[in-house]
Amino acid sequence: MINLEKTKDILQERLIELTAKVNEINTELRQPDNADWEERATENEGDEVLEDMGKTALEEIALINSALQRIDMGTYGECTKCGEKIGDKRLKALPFTATCLDCAEEAEA
């Protein structure tokens, strides 16, 4: 059985990490462009990678916030698609997951 307080702590810690990461990325992306066009091209490639990392972090932040809301509402561990119980192993591996394995596999197909 999943310990909700421990899970909530884990999710909140990850939220803090991701928020800091997004802030660092935003700070880096706001740096002025290099005057040297060759350097600028390299920086632009790096910026694209940073933007992708930021997007991924923001998506995970949204999933974590949703999981924290489900904990507060008492629905954490229930699949948001079919309503069935999400397996403890899946919740331990992906504590922010909203769907059971069957529904997740169905969505990927």
C-alpha positions in Angstrom: 0.0 0.0 0.0 1.2 3.5 -0.9 2.1 5.9 1.9 0.4 9.1 0.8 2.3 11.4 3.1 5.6 10.0 1.8 4.4 10.2 -1.8 3.3 13.8 -1.3 6.7 14.7 0.1 8.5 13.0 -2.8 6.2 14.9 -5.3 6.7 18.2 -3.6 10.5 17.7 -3.5 10.5 16.9 -7.2 8.3 20.0 -7.8 10.9 22.2 -6.1 13.7 20.6 -8.2 11.8 21.1 -11.5 10.8 24.7 -10.7 14.5 25.5 -10.0 15.5 23.8 -13.2 12.9 25.8 -15.2 14.1 29.0 -13.6 17.7 28.3 -14.5 16.7 27.5 -18.1 14.7 30.7 -18.4 17.7 32.7 -17.0 20.0 31.1 -19.5 17.6 31.7 -22.4 17.4 35.4 -21.5 21.2 35.9 -21.9 22.1 38.2 -24.8 23.2 36.7 -28.0 26.9 36.5 -28.8 28.1 39.0 -31.3 30.1 36.3 -33.2 27.7 34.7 -35.6 29.4 31.3 -35.4 29.1 31.3 -31.6 25.6 32.5 -31.9 24.7 29.5 -34.1 26.1 27.2 -31.5 24.3 29.0 -28.7 21.0 28.8 -30.7 21.4 25.0 -31.0 22.0 24.9 -27.2 18.9 27.1 -26.7 16.8 24.6 -28.6 17.9 21.8 -26.3 17.2 24.0 -23.2 13.8 24.9 -24.6 13.0 21.2 -25.0 14.2 20.5 -21.5 12.1 23.3 -20.1 9.0 22.1 -21.9 9.5 18.6 -20.5 10.0 20.0 -17.0 6.8 22.1 -17.3 4.9 19.0 -18.4 6.1 17.0 -15.4 5.3 20.0 -13.1 1.7 19.9 -14.4 1.5 16.1 -13.8 2.9 16.5 -10.3 0.4 19.3 -9.5 -2.4 17.1 -10.7 -1.2 14.2 -8.6 -1.0 16.5 -5.5 -4.6 17.6 -6.2 -5.7 14.0 -6.4 -4.0 13.2 -3.1 -5.8 16.2 -1.5 -9.2 15.1 -3.0 -8.7 11.5 -1.9 -8.7 10.1 -5.5 -4.9 9.4 -5.8 -4.3 5.9 -7.0 -7.5 5.7 -9.0 -7.2 5.7 -12.8 -8.6 9.0 -14.2 -9.8 7.1 -17.3 -11.4 3.9 -16.1 -11.6 4.5 -12.4 -9.8 1.3 -11.5 -7.0 1.1 -8.9 -3.5 2.0 -10.2 -1.1 -0.7 -9.2 1.3 0.1 -6.3 4.4 -0.8 -8.5 3.3 1.7 -11.1 2.7 4.4 -8.5 6.1 3.8 -7.0 7.8 4.1 -10.4 5.7 7.0 -11.6 4.2 8.7 -8.6 2.5 11.4 -10.7 0.8 8.9 -13.1 -2.9 9.4 -13.5 -3.7 6.2 -15.4 -3.5 2.5 -14.8 -1.2 0.4 -17.0 -4.0 -0.8 -19.2 -5.2 2.7 -20.0 -1.7 4.0 -20.5 -1.0 1.2 -23.0 -4.3 1.8 -24.7 -3.4 5.5 -25.1 0.0 4.7 -26.6 -1.5 2.3 -29.2 
